[in-house]
Amino acid sequence: MKTKVYFIRHAEPNYDNHDDISRELSPKGLQDSQQIVTILRDEQIDYFYSSPYKRAIDTILPLAAFHQKEIYHIAHFSERKITTHWIEDFNSFTEKQWADFSYHLPGGESLQDLQERNVMALLTLLDRHQGKTLVIGTHGTALSTILRYYQPTYSIKDFNRIKHIFPYMICLTFEDFSLVSMQEIPL
């Protein structure tokens, strides 16, 4: 029994808001989230899940409204906690994390921690919703760690390729818990 999971990385956020949880979409991000409806309007979607972060929820909200479905928030799908304060040199930090999956700043999470909780949440949903179609609102790094779990060659090069794509969408198809296909969906 095949289960389809559409991972939708949030649309463009408002980077002037440094609060990770409440960071909203930019005007362009709000507009771009409407494109997702056009692409998935004819898909039978059974359940919507999201990180509890505003930008992830708001990205899939128009699609959920179109399908008249509720969005369930799952904390395990949130982005990694970087540290207790805003960091300016994000690129260097990211390179260190991809070079060492256990690296983290004080009070923050490693990519290994992030991967473990995201994959655990995904496996729970795959068990609960076999044969269904799901949409999960997510984040670039969180999604990249899931992709690396299923494709161990996934690297910082792959992450860098998608990190400026807002929104980014990919469909993973599973047979029970095994990944059988992965397809990027251009917007």
N, C-alpha and C positions, 0 to 999 in steps of 0.2 A: 504494500500500500504506500503510494508516494505522497509525500508532504512537501508543499512548496512554501518557501519562506522568502518574502521580499524584504530585504534589508534596505532601508532608506536613510542614508546619512543626511542629516539636517541641511536645510537651505542656508544661504548666506546669513550669518549672525551679525548683530550690531556689536562690533568690537569695542565701542566706547563704553559698554557696560562690562566691567571686569568681574562681575559676580557670575560664576559658572552656572549656577542653578537657575537664576532668573534671566540670564542673557536671552533677549528676544531676537526675532529675525529682523533683518534690515528691510526697508521697503522693497528692495529687489528680491530678497528672500521670500517675503510674503507673496510677491507676484510669481516667483518661480515655483512655489509650492502648489500653485494652481495647475501647472503643467503635469504634475503627477496624476491628477484626476483625469486629464485627457488620455494619458497613456494607459492607466489601469481601470478605466470606467467600465469596460466589458469583462473584466476578470471577476470571477466569483470569489470574494474574499470573506472568509469565515470569522477571523478574529484580528483585532488590532492591538498591538502592544507597543510600549514606548519606554525609553528612559524617562525618568520624571523631570528632566530638564526642559525648560520652556521651549527652547529652540527645536528640540526633537519632536515634542508634542505638536507644536504649531505647524511643523512641516507636513505631518500626516493628517492633521485635523480636517482640511478640506476633503481629502479622500474618504476619511471615516464618515464625515457628514454626508457625502454623496451616497455612500453605501448604507447609511443609517445604522452605523455601528458605534459602539462605545470604545474608547481607548483605555486599555488597562495599563497602569504604570507599574513598571518593575524596576526597583532600585538597582538590581544587579546589572541592568543594561546601561547604567550611567557611565559617563566618561571617567577616566582615571582621575584620582585626586593627585594633583601635581605637587603642591605644598600648601602652606598656610597663607602665602602671599603671591601676588602677581609676579611672574618672572619675565624679564625683558628679552633675554637671549633664548627664546624657545627652540630655535633650530639646533643649537649646541646641546641643549638638554635632550631633545628628541634623538639626536645621533647617539648620545651616550646610552639612552634606554634601548635603542635597537641593537647596539653593539653588545649590551649586557642586559638580558631580559629581567635580571633581578635588581638592576640599578633603580634607586629611587631617592628623592630628596627627603629630608626630615619631614615627617607628617604626611608624606605622599605615598603613592602606590607604584609598584614596579609593573612593567608590561606583563610579567608572569602572573601577578596578582589579578590584574585586569582581565587577562585571558581566562584564568580559572573561573572567575565569577560570571563572566559573560557566557562561556561555554556551558557552565552548569545551568544557567538560566535557559539557554537554548535547548539543552537536552531535556530539561523538565517540560518545556513546551512541546517538543517533538514527541515525548511520551504521552502527553495529555491530548494532543490534537493530531493523531496519526490520520493521514489521508485528507487533511484539511489544507487550506491556503491561509497563510498568515502574513501580516505586514508588521515589521518591527522598526520603529523610529529609533535611530541610533546616532552614533558619533564616529568620526573618521578613525581615530586610534582604536576605539573599542571594536569597531567592525574589522579593522585590519588584524587585530589579534585573533579574532574568530577565523578569518580567512587563513591566517598562518597556522592555526590549529589543524585545519583540513588540508592545507597545502604548505608543508614545512619549508618550501623554498621561497615563500612569500617574505619579502625583505623590506628594508627601508626604501629601496628603489621603488617598489610597488606602492608603498605608503605615500612616498613623495609624488608619485604619478596621480594619485587621487586626492591629495590633501587640499587642493584648491578647487575641486569640483563640488559645487554646491547647487542643488542636492546631488548626491551620488546614489545610484540604485543598482542593486545586483540581486538576482534570484538564485537561491540555492535550492536544489531539489534533493530530497532525502528518501531513501528506501529504509524504513525503520529509522535507525540512527546513522546509517552510512550515507555519505554524500555521493550522489550519482551524477549531478551536473551543477555547473556554475555558469551563469550567463549575466554579463553586464547589460544593463538596459540604458541606452543613451537617452538623454533628455533634450 
